[in-house]
């Protein structure tokens, strides 16, 4: 189930990303983050983590080092 998402990210990295200037404000890049999220957490959780990361990508967010969490984020009580 996770492989179609991984293939989409790889397609983006190979054919679309080279056409745009490098502007990522995060490390690892959003596409690398997505690949790692799908590999570590599977399709559903990987999709959620990647979507949250992409939504943070805007000029008002400072960016910086933002790795994929090793464990699924738990609720903080």
PDB file of N, CA, C and O in Angstrom:
ATOM      1  N   UNK A   1       0.822  -1.202   0.000  1.00  0.00           N
ATOM      2  CA  UNK A   1       0.000   0.000   0.000  1.00  0.00           C
ATOM      3  C   UNK A   1       0.862   1.261   0.000  1.00  0.00           C
ATOM      4  O   UNK A   1       0.470   2.280  -0.568  1.00  0.00           O
ATOM      5  N   UNK A   2       2.032   1.197   0.633  1.00  0.00           N
ATOM      6  CA  UNK A   2       2.873   2.386   0.709  1.00  0.00           C
ATOM      7  C   UNK A   2       3.628   2.648  -0.593  1.00  0.00           C
ATOM      8  O   UNK A   2       4.060   3.774  -0.840  1.00  0.00           O
ATOM      9  N   UNK A   3       3.788   1.623  -1.425  1.00  0.00           N
ATOM     10  CA  UNK A   3       4.629   1.775  -2.610  1.00  0.00           C
ATOM     11  C   UNK A   3       4.098   2.762  -3.653  1.00  0.00           C
ATOM     12  O   UNK A   3       4.909   3.451  -4.273  1.00  0.00           O
ATOM     13  N   UNK A   4       2.792   2.870  -3.882  1.00  0.00           N
ATOM     14  CA  UNK A   4       2.342   3.917  -4.818  1.00  0.00           C
ATOM     15  C   UNK A   4       2.737   5.326  -4.366  1.00  0.00           C
ATOM     16  O   UNK A   4       3.064   6.176  -5.193  1.00  0.00           O
ATOM     17  N   UNK A   5       2.706   5.568  -3.053  1.00  0.00           N
ATOM     18  CA  UNK A   5       3.112   6.881  -2.535  1.00  0.00           C
ATOM     19  C   UNK A   5       4.616   7.090  -2.733  1.00  0.00           C
ATOM     20  O   UNK A   5       5.056   8.176  -3.110  1.00  0.00           O
ATOM     21  N   UNK A   6       5.385   6.053  -2.478  1.00  0.00           N
ATOM     22  CA  UNK A   6       6.837   6.146  -2.663  1.00  0.00           C
ATOM     23  C   UNK A   6       7.159   6.393  -4.128  1.00  0.00           C
ATOM     24  O   UNK A   6       8.030   7.203  -4.444  1.00  0.00           O
ATOM     25  N   UNK A   7       6.464   5.700  -5.027  1.00  0.00           N
ATOM     26  CA  UNK A   7       6.694   5.915  -6.460  1.00  0.00           C
ATOM     27  C   UNK A   7       6.330   7.338  -6.876  1.00  0.00           C
ATOM     28  O   UNK A   7       7.021   7.936  -7.701  1.00  0.00           O
ATOM     29  N   UNK A   8       5.255   7.885  -6.315  1.00  0.00           N
ATOM     30  CA  UNK A   8       4.884   9.273  -6.627  1.00  0.00           C
ATOM     31  C   UNK A   8       5.975  10.247  -6.183  1.00  0.00           C
ATOM     32  O   UNK A   8       6.321  11.173  -6.916  1.00  0.00           O
ATOM     33  N   UNK A   9       6.509  10.038  -4.996  1.00  0.00           N
ATOM     34  CA  UNK A   9       7.578  10.914  -4.503  1.00  0.00           C
ATOM     35  C   UNK A   9       8.816  10.780  -5.375  1.00  0.00           C
ATOM     36  O   UNK A   9       9.458  11.779  -5.701  1.00  0.00           O
ATOM     37  N   UNK A  10       9.157   9.550  -5.755  1.00  0.00           N
ATOM     38  CA  UNK A  10      10.326   9.350  -6.619  1.00  0.00           C
ATOM     39  C   UNK A  10      10.112   9.981  -7.993  1.00  0.00           C
ATOM     40  O   UNK A  10      11.044  10.543  -8.567  1.00  0.00           O
ATOM     41  N   UNK A  11       8.892   9.893  -8.523  1.00  0.00           N
ATOM     42  CA  UNK A  11       8.577  10.549  -9.792  1.00  0.00           C
ATOM     43  C   UNK A  11       8.760  12.060  -9.661  1.00  0.00           C
ATOM     44  O   UNK A  11       9.361  12.699 -10.525  1.00  0.00           O
ATOM     45  N   UNK A  12       8.234  12.624  -8.572  1.00  0.00           N
ATOM     46  CA  UNK A  12       8.383  14.058  -8.319  1.00  0.00           C
ATOM     47  C   UNK A  12       9.859  14.443  -8.261  1.00  0.00           C
ATOM     48  O   UNK A  12      10.270  15.422  -8.883  1.00  0.00           O
ATOM     49  N   UNK A  13      10.653  13.681  -7.522  1.00  0.00           N
ATOM     50  CA  UNK A  13      12.078  14.000  -7.354  1.00  0.00           C
ATOM     51  C   UNK A  13      12.844  13.908  -8.670  1.00  0.00           C
ATOM     52  O   UNK A  13      13.776  14.677  -8.900  1.00  0.00           O
ATOM     53  N   UNK A  14      12.457  12.974  -9.532  1.00  0.00           N
ATOM     54  CA  UNK A  14      13.197  12.765 -10.773  1.00  0.00           C
ATOM     55  C   UNK A  14      12.766  13.714 -11.890  1.00  0.00           C
ATOM     56  O   UNK A  14      13.610  14.188 -12.650  1.00  0.00           O
ATOM     57  N   UNK A  15      11.472  13.998 -12.002  1.00  0.00           N
ATOM     58  CA  UNK A  15      10.986  14.735 -13.161  1.00  0.00           C
ATOM     59  C   UNK A  15      10.476  16.149 -12.872  1.00  0.00           C
ATOM     60  O   UNK A  15      10.569  17.011 -13.746  1.00  0.00           O
ATOM     61  N   UNK A  16       9.952  16.410 -11.700  1.00  0.00           N
ATOM     62  CA  UNK A  16       9.366  17.723 -11.417  1.00  0.00           C
ATOM     63  C   UNK A  16      10.321  18.608 -10.634  1.00  0.00           C
ATOM     64  O   UNK A  16      10.508  19.776 -10.973  1.00  0.00           O
ATOM     65  N   UNK A  17      10.922  18.062  -9.597  1.00  0.00           N
ATOM     66  CA  UNK A  17      11.818  18.844  -8.745  1.00  0.00           C
ATOM     67  C   UNK A  17      12.975  19.498  -9.505  1.00  0.00           C
ATOM     68  O   UNK A  17      13.315  20.640  -9.197  1.00  0.00           O
ATOM     69  N   UNK A  18      13.597  18.829 -10.485  1.00  0.00           N
ATOM     70  CA  UNK A  18      14.694  19.489 -11.206  1.00  0.00           C
ATOM     71  C   UNK A  18      14.266  20.737 -11.991  1.00  0.00           C
ATOM     72  O   UNK A  18      15.111  21.550 -12.367  1.00  0.00           O
ATOM     73  N   UNK A  19      12.980  20.889 -12.234  1.00  0.00           N
ATOM     74  CA  UNK A  19      12.490  22.040 -12.988  1.00  0.00           C
ATOM     75  C   UNK A  19      12.295  23.278 -12.120  1.00  0.00           C
ATOM     76  O   UNK A  19      12.068  24.371 -12.639  1.00  0.00           O
ATOM     77  N   UNK A  20      12.381  23.114 -10.812  1.00  0.00           N
ATOM     78  CA  UNK A  20      12.174  24.237  -9.899  1.00  0.00           C
ATOM     79  C   UNK A  20      13.451  24.516  -9.112  1.00  0.00           C
ATOM     80  O   UNK A  20      14.250  23.607  -8.886  1.00  0.00           O
ATOM     81  N   UNK A  21      13.648  25.761  -8.696  1.00  0.00           N
ATOM     82  CA  UNK A  21      14.852  26.062  -7.904  1.00  0.00           C
ATOM     83  C   UNK A  21      14.749  25.446  -6.510  1.00  0.00           C
ATOM     84  O   UNK A  21      13.647  25.278  -5.988  1.00  0.00           O
ATOM     85  N   UNK A  22      15.883  25.110  -5.907  1.00  0.00           N
ATOM     86  CA  UNK A  22      15.847  24.537  -4.555  1.00  0.00           C
ATOM     87  C   UNK A  22      15.442  25.595  -3.528  1.00  0.00           C
ATOM     88  O   UNK A  22      16.165  26.569  -3.318  1.00  0.00           O
ATOM     89  N   UNK A  23      14.303  25.406  -2.900  1.00  0.00           N
ATOM     90  CA  UNK A  23      13.798  26.392  -1.941  1.00  0.00           C
ATOM     91  C   UNK A  23      13.373  25.767  -0.621  1.00  0.00           C
ATOM     92  O   UNK A  23      12.713  26.425   0.183  1.00  0.00           O
ATOM     93  N   UNK A  24      13.732  24.522  -0.382  1.00  0.00           N
ATOM     94  CA  UNK A  24      13.267  23.841   0.826  1.00  0.00           C
ATOM     95  C   UNK A  24      13.874  24.487   2.062  1.00  0.00           C
ATOM     96  O   UNK A  24      15.080  24.727   2.122  1.00  0.00           O
ATOM     97  N   UNK A  25      13.032  24.764   3.041  1.00  0.00           N
ATOM     98  CA  UNK A  25      13.483  25.399   4.278  1.00  0.00           C
ATOM     99  C   UNK A  25      13.716  24.385   5.384  1.00  0.00           C
ATOM    100  O   UNK A  25      14.063  24.753   6.506  1.00  0.00           O
ATOM    101  N   UNK A  26      13.528  23.119   5.073  1.00  0.00           N
ATOM    102  CA  UNK A  26      13.698  22.059   6.065  1.00  0.00           C
ATOM    103  C   UNK A  26      14.846  21.128   5.699  1.00  0.00           C
ATOM    104  O   UNK A  26      15.249  21.029   4.540  1.00  0.00           O
ATOM    105  N   UNK A  27      15.358  20.451   6.717  1.00  0.00           N
ATOM    106  CA  UNK A  27      16.270  19.340   6.497  1.00  0.00           C
ATOM    107  C   UNK A  27      15.758  18.184   7.329  1.00  0.00           C
ATOM    108  O   UNK A  27      15.572  18.355   8.534  1.00  0.00           O
ATOM    109  N   UNK A  28      15.527  17.043   6.765  1.00  0.00           N
ATOM    110  CA  UNK A  28      15.642  16.672   5.360  1.00  0.00           C
ATOM    111  C   UNK A  28      14.555  17.346   4.523  1.00  0.00           C
ATOM    112  O   UNK A  28      13.566  17.846   5.059  1.00  0.00           O
ATOM    113  N   UNK A  29      14.750  17.353   3.214  1.00  0.00           N
ATOM    114  CA  UNK A  29      13.762  17.976   2.337  1.00  0.00           C
ATOM    115  C   UNK A  29      12.417  17.277   2.507  1.00  0.00           C
ATOM    116  O   UNK A  29      12.348  16.168   3.036  1.00  0.00           O
ATOM    117  N   UNK A  30      11.364  17.927   2.061  1.00  0.00           N
ATOM    118  CA  UNK A  30      10.027  17.349   2.217  1.00  0.00           C
ATOM    119  C   UNK A  30       9.893  16.021   1.477  1.00  0.00           C
ATOM    120  O   UNK A  30       9.230  15.108   1.968  1.00  0.00           O
ATOM    121  N   UNK A  31      10.509  15.902   0.308  1.00  0.00           N
ATOM    122  CA  UNK A  31      10.413  14.632  -0.409  1.00  0.00           C
ATOM    123  C   UNK A  31      11.182  13.530   0.316  1.00  0.00           C
ATOM    124  O   UNK A  31      10.709  12.396   0.382  1.00  0.00           O
ATOM    125  N   UNK A  32      12.351  13.841   0.857  1.00  0.00           N
ATOM    126  CA  UNK A  32      13.097  12.847   1.627  1.00  0.00           C
ATOM    127  C   UNK A  32      12.338  12.484   2.904  1.00  0.00           C
ATOM    128  O   UNK A  32      12.297  11.319   3.299  1.00  0.00           O
ATOM    129  N   UNK A  33      11.744  13.478   3.536  1.00  0.00           N
ATOM    130  CA  UNK A  33      10.925  13.247   4.732  1.00  0.00           C
ATOM    131  C   UNK A  33       9.780  12.296   4.392  1.00  0.00           C
ATOM    132  O   UNK A  33       9.503  11.360   5.142  1.00  0.00           O
ATOM    133  N   UNK A  34       9.119  12.537   3.264  1.00  0.00           N
ATOM    134  CA  UNK A  34       8.012  11.681   2.848  1.00  0.00           C
ATOM    135  C   UNK A  34       8.448  10.243   2.635  1.00  0.00           C
ATOM    136  O   UNK A  34       7.778   9.313   3.083  1.00  0.00           O
ATOM    137  N   UNK A  35       9.574  10.060   1.949  1.00  0.00           N
ATOM    138  CA  UNK A  35      10.077   8.701   1.735  1.00  0.00           C
ATOM    139  C   UNK A  35      10.355   8.005   3.062  1.00  0.00           C
ATOM    140  O   UNK A  35       9.979   6.848   3.252  1.00  0.00           O
ATOM    141  N   UNK A  36      11.007   8.703   3.971  1.00  0.00           N
ATOM    142  CA  UNK A  36      11.320   8.116   5.276  1.00  0.00           C
ATOM    143  C   UNK A  36      10.048   7.827   6.076  1.00  0.00           C
ATOM    144  O   UNK A  36       9.953   6.795   6.739  1.00  0.00           O
ATOM    145  N   UNK A  37       9.076   8.730   6.015  1.00  0.00           N
ATOM    146  CA  UNK A  37       7.831   8.541   6.763  1.00  0.00           C
ATOM    147  C   UNK A  37       7.076   7.310   6.265  1.00  0.00           C
ATOM    148  O   UNK A  37       6.566   6.532   7.071  1.00  0.00           O
ATOM    149  N   UNK A  38       7.000   7.127   4.950  1.00  0.00           N
ATOM    150  CA  UNK A  38       6.313   5.954   4.410  1.00  0.00           C
ATOM    151  C   UNK A  38       7.069   4.672   4.732  1.00  0.00           C
ATOM    152  O   UNK A  38       6.450   3.648   5.022  1.00  0.00           O
ATOM    153  N   UNK A  39       8.387   4.712   4.687  1.00  0.00           N
ATOM    154  CA  UNK A  39       9.177   3.523   5.006  1.00  0.00           C
ATOM    155  C   UNK A  39       9.043   3.139   6.481  1.00  0.00           C
ATOM    156  O   UNK A  39       8.900   1.959   6.799  1.00  0.00           O
ATOM    157  N   UNK A  40       9.088   4.107   7.370  1.00  0.00           N
ATOM    158  CA  UNK A  40       9.055   3.823   8.813  1.00  0.00           C
ATOM    159  C   UNK A  40       7.660   3.538   9.348  1.00  0.00           C
ATOM    160  O   UNK A  40       7.493   2.698  10.232  1.00  0.00           O
ATOM    161  N   UNK A  41       6.648   4.236   8.815  1.00  0.00           N
ATOM    162  CA  UNK A  41       5.325   4.201   9.440  1.00  0.00           C
ATOM    163  C   UNK A  41       4.215   3.637   8.557  1.00  0.00           C
ATOM    164  O   UNK A  41       3.072   3.548   9.008  1.00  0.00           O
ATOM    165  N   UNK A  42       4.509   3.257   7.325  1.00  0.00           N
ATOM    166  CA  UNK A  42       3.480   2.701   6.456  1.00  0.00           C
ATOM    167  C   UNK A  42       2.673   3.774   5.743  1.00  0.00           C
ATOM    168  O   UNK A  42       2.965   4.966   5.843  1.00  0.00           O
ATOM    169  N   UNK A  43       1.644   3.325   5.017  1.00  0.00           N
ATOM    170  CA  UNK A  43       0.909   4.220   4.125  1.00  0.00           C
ATOM    171  C   UNK A  43       0.091   5.282   4.853  1.00  0.00           C
ATOM    172  O   UNK A  43       0.190   6.464   4.526  1.00  0.00           O
ATOM    173  N   UNK A  44      -0.704   4.885   5.821  1.00  0.00           N
ATOM    174  CA  UNK A  44      -1.632   5.837   6.443  1.00  0.00           C
ATOM    175  C   UNK A  44      -0.892   6.842   7.322  1.00  0.00           C
ATOM    176  O   UNK A  44      -1.053   8.051   7.157  1.00  0.00           O
ATOM    177  N   UNK A  45      -0.086   6.346   8.248  1.00  0.00           N
ATOM    178  CA  UNK A  45       0.653   7.251   9.130  1.00  0.00           C
ATOM    179  C   UNK A  45       1.690   8.048   8.349  1.00  0.00           C
ATOM    180  O   UNK A  45       1.919   9.220   8.647  1.00  0.00           O
ATOM    181  N   UNK A  46       2.318   7.428   7.355  1.00  0.00           N
ATOM    182  CA  UNK A  46       3.275   8.140   6.517  1.00  0.00           C
ATOM    183  C   UNK A  46       2.612   9.273   5.753  1.00  0.00           C
ATOM    184  O   UNK A  46       3.178  10.358   5.616  1.00  0.00           O
ATOM    185  N   UNK A  47       1.396   9.013   5.251  1.00  0.00           N
ATOM    186  CA  UNK A  47       0.648  10.048   4.536  1.00  0.00           C
ATOM    187  C   UNK A  47       0.312  11.207   5.464  1.00  0.00           C
ATOM    188  O   UNK A  47       0.439  12.370   5.081  1.00  0.00           O
ATOM    189  N   UNK A  48      -0.114  10.897   6.675  1.00  0.00           N
ATOM    190  CA  UNK A  48      -0.465  11.948   7.641  1.00  0.00           C
ATOM    191  C   UNK A  48       0.763  12.784   7.990  1.00  0.00           C
ATOM    192  O   UNK A  48       0.702  14.014   7.970  1.00  0.00           O
ATOM    193  N   UNK A  49       1.878  12.125   8.309  1.00  0.00           N
ATOM    194  CA  UNK A  49       3.102  12.855   8.657  1.00  0.00           C
ATOM    195  C   UNK A  49       3.591  13.719   7.497  1.00  0.00           C
ATOM    196  O   UNK A  49       3.995  14.864   7.698  1.00  0.00           O
ATOM    197  N   UNK A  50       3.555  13.168   6.282  1.00  0.00           N
ATOM    198  CA  UNK A  50       4.014  13.916   5.110  1.00  0.00           C
ATOM    199  C   UNK A  50       3.107  15.106   4.830  1.00  0.00           C
ATOM    200  O   UNK A  50       3.590  16.185   4.485  1.00  0.00           O
ATOM    201  N   UNK A  51       1.804  14.921   4.976  1.00  0.00           N
ATOM    202  CA  UNK A  51       0.861  16.021   4.764  1.00  0.00           C
ATOM    203  C   UNK A  51       1.097  17.141   5.770  1.00  0.00           C
ATOM    204  O   UNK A  51       1.106  18.316   5.405  1.00  0.00           O
ATOM    205  N   UNK A  52       1.287  16.778   7.038  1.00  0.00           N
ATOM    206  CA  UNK A  52       1.563  17.795   8.062  1.00  0.00           C
ATOM    207  C   UNK A  52       2.841  18.549   7.728  1.00  0.00           C
ATOM    208  O   UNK A  52       2.900  19.770   7.868  1.00  0.00           O
ATOM    209  N   UNK A  53       3.855  17.830   7.291  1.00  0.00           N
ATOM    210  CA  UNK A  53       5.136  18.465   6.945  1.00  0.00           C
ATOM    211  C   UNK A  53       4.962  19.436   5.781  1.00  0.00           C
ATOM    212  O   UNK A  53       5.481  20.551   5.823  1.00  0.00           O
ATOM    213  N   UNK A  54       4.240  19.025   4.745  1.00  0.00           N
ATOM    214  CA  UNK A  54       4.033  19.898   3.580  1.00  0.00           C
ATOM    215  C   UNK A  54       3.223  21.133   3.974  1.00  0.00           C
ATOM    216  O   UNK A  54       3.473  22.223   3.461  1.00  0.00           O
ATOM    217  N   UNK A  55       2.260  20.975   4.877  1.00  0.00           N
ATOM    218  CA  UNK A  55       1.479  22.130   5.331  1.00  0.00           C
ATOM    219  C   UNK A  55       2.321  23.124   6.127  1.00  0.00           C
ATOM    220  O   UNK A  55       1.975  24.303   6.203  1.00  0.00           O
ATOM    221  N   UNK A  56       3.420  22.665   6.719  1.00  0.00           N
ATOM    222  CA  UNK A  56       4.324  23.569   7.447  1.00  0.00           C
ATOM    223  C   UNK A  56       5.247  24.335   6.508  1.00  0.00           C
ATOM    224  O   UNK A  56       5.934  25.263   6.936  1.00  0.00           O
ATOM    225  N   UNK A  57       5.269  23.960   5.244  1.00  0.00           N
ATOM    226  CA  UNK A  57       6.197  24.573   4.294  1.00  0.00           C
ATOM    227  C   UNK A  57       5.591  25.859   3.725  1.00  0.00           C
ATOM    228  O   UNK A  57       4.898  25.838   2.707  1.00  0.00           O
ATOM    229  N   UNK A  58       5.863  26.960   4.393  1.00  0.00           N
ATOM    230  CA  UNK A  58       5.402  28.271   3.943  1.00  0.00           C
ATOM    231  C   UNK A  58       6.367  29.325   4.488  1.00  0.00           C
ATOM    232  O   UNK A  58       7.155  29.030   5.386  1.00  0.00           O
ATOM    233  N   UNK A  59       6.314  30.544   3.959  1.00  0.00           N
ATOM    234  CA  UNK A  59       7.295  31.563   4.346  1.00  0.00           C
ATOM    235  C   UNK A  59       7.258  31.975   5.815  1.00  0.00           C
ATOM    236  O   UNK A  59       8.229  32.552   6.304  1.00  0.00           O
ATOM    237  N   UNK A  60       6.177  31.698   6.531  1.00  0.00           N
ATOM    238  CA  UNK A  60       6.069  32.134   7.918  1.00  0.00           C
ATOM    239  C   UNK A  60       6.581  31.094   8.914  1.00  0.00           C
ATOM    240  O   UNK A  60       6.632  31.360  10.115  1.00  0.00           O
ATOM    241  N   UNK A  61       6.955  29.929   8.431  1.00  0.00           N
ATOM    242  CA  UNK A  61       7.522  28.888   9.303  1.00  0.00           C
ATOM    243  C   UNK A  61       9.044  28.964   9.198  1.00  0.00           C
ATOM    244  O   UNK A  61       9.576  29.067   8.093  1.00  0.00           O
ATOM    245  N   UNK A  62       9.752  28.915  10.327  1.00  0.00           N
ATOM    246  CA  UNK A  62      11.208  29.079  10.273  1.00  0.00           C
ATOM    247  C   UNK A  62      11.950  27.924   9.619  1.00  0.00           C
ATOM    248  O   UNK A  62      13.083  28.108   9.173  1.00  0.00           O
ATOM    249  N   UNK A  63      11.350  26.740   9.548  1.00  0.00           N
ATOM    250  CA  UNK A  63      12.037  25.597   8.951  1.00  0.00           C
ATOM    251  C   UNK A  63      13.051  25.013   9.909  1.00  0.00           C
ATOM    252  O   UNK A  63      12.859  25.048  11.124  1.00  0.00           O
ATOM    253  N   UNK A  64      14.136  24.472   9.363  1.00  0.00           N
ATOM    254  CA  UNK A  64      15.188  23.896  10.188  1.00  0.00           C
ATOM    255  C   UNK A  64      15.193  22.381  10.146  1.00  0.00           C
ATOM    256  O   UNK A  64      14.650  21.772   9.224  1.00  0.00           O
ATOM    257  N   UNK A  65      15.807  21.782  11.146  1.00  0.00           N
ATOM    258  CA  UNK A  65      15.935  20.328  11.225  1.00  0.00           C
ATOM    259  C   UNK A  65      14.635  19.734  11.752  1.00  0.00           C
ATOM    260  O   UNK A  65      14.205  20.059  12.859  1.00  0.00           O
ATOM    261  N   UNK A  66      14.011  18.866  10.966  1.00  0.00           N
ATOM    262  CA  UNK A  66      12.719  18.280  11.321  1.00  0.00           C
ATOM    263  C   UNK A  66      12.690  16.830  10.845  1.00  0.00           C
ATOM    264  O   UNK A  66      12.120  16.538   9.794  1.00  0.00           O
ATOM    265  N   UNK A  67      13.301  15.913  11.611  1.00  0.00           N
ATOM    266  CA  UNK A  67      13.350  14.515  11.173  1.00  0.00           C
ATOM    267  C   UNK A  67      12.017  13.797  11.373  1.00  0.00           C
ATOM    268  O   UNK A  67      11.154  14.256  12.122  1.00  0.00           O
ATOM    269  N   UNK A  68      11.868  12.674  10.695  1.00  0.00           N
ATOM    270  CA  UNK A  68      10.699  11.818  10.883  1.00  0.00           C
ATOM    271  C   UNK A  68      10.798  11.193  12.274  1.00  0.00           C
ATOM    272  O   UNK A  68      11.851  10.672  12.639  1.00  0.00           O
ATOM    273  N   UNK A  69       9.714  11.238  13.057  1.00  0.00           N
ATOM    274  CA  UNK A  69       9.785  10.624  14.389  1.00  0.00           C
ATOM    275  C   UNK A  69       9.980   9.110  14.288  1.00  0.00           C
ATOM    276  O   UNK A  69       9.428   8.463  13.397  1.00  0.00           O
ATOM    277  N   UNK A  70      10.765   8.558  15.202  1.00  0.00           N
ATOM    278  CA  UNK A  70      10.998   7.112  15.216  1.00  0.00           C
ATOM    279  C   UNK A  70       9.726   6.358  15.580  1.00  0.00           C
ATOM    280  O   UNK A  70       9.440   5.305  15.009  1.00  0.00           O
ATOM    281  N   UNK A  71       8.963   6.893  16.528  1.00  0.00           N
ATOM    282  CA  UNK A  71       7.699   6.288  16.937  1.00  0.00           C
ATOM    283  C   UNK A  71       6.575   7.240  16.581  1.00  0.00           C
ATOM    284  O   UNK A  71       6.774   8.451  16.484  1.00  0.00           O
ATOM    285  N   UNK A  72       5.389   6.676  16.386  1.00  0.00           N
ATOM    286  CA  UNK A  72       4.220   7.495  16.086  1.00  0.00           C
ATOM    287  C   UNK A  72       3.994   8.460  17.246  1.00  0.00           C
ATOM    288  O   UNK A  72       3.998   8.034  18.401  1.00  0.00           O
ATOM    289  N   UNK A  73       3.794   9.764  16.966  1.00  0.00           N
ATOM    290  CA  UNK A  73       3.591  10.737  18.052  1.00  0.00           C
ATOM    291  C   UNK A  73       2.399  10.344  18.923  1.00  0.00           C
ATOM    292  O   UNK A  73       1.307  10.083  18.419  1.00  0.00           O
ATOM    293  N   UNK A  74       2.622  10.308  20.224  1.00  0.00           N
ATOM    294  CA  UNK A  74       1.545   9.941  21.149  1.00  0.00           C
ATOM    295  C   UNK A  74       0.853  11.193  21.667  1.00  0.00           C
ATOM    296  O   UNK A  74       1.389  12.299  21.591  1.00  0.00           O
ATOM    297  N   UNK A  75      -0.348  10.993  22.195  1.00  0.00           N
ATOM    298  CA  UNK A  75      -1.087  12.111  22.780  1.00  0.00           C
ATOM    299  C   UNK A  75      -0.396  12.540  24.058  1.00  0.00           C
ATOM    300  O   UNK A  75       0.051  11.704  24.843  1.00  0.00           O
ATOM    301  N   UNK A  76      -0.311  13.833  24.262  1.00  0.00           N
ATOM    302  CA  UNK A  76       0.274  14.364  25.488  1.00  0.00           C
ATOM    303  C   UNK A  76      -0.861  14.765  26.413  1.00  0.00           C
ATOM    304  O   UNK A  76      -1.654  15.648  26.085  1.00  0.00           O
ATOM    305  N   UNK A  77      -0.940  14.125  27.560  1.00  0.00           N
ATOM    306  CA  UNK A  77      -2.023  14.409  28.516  1.00  0.00           C
ATOM    307  C   UNK A  77      -1.587  15.404  29.539  1.00  0.00           C
ATOM    308  O   UNK A  77      -2.366  15.763  30.422  1.00  0.00           O
TER     309      UNK A  77
END
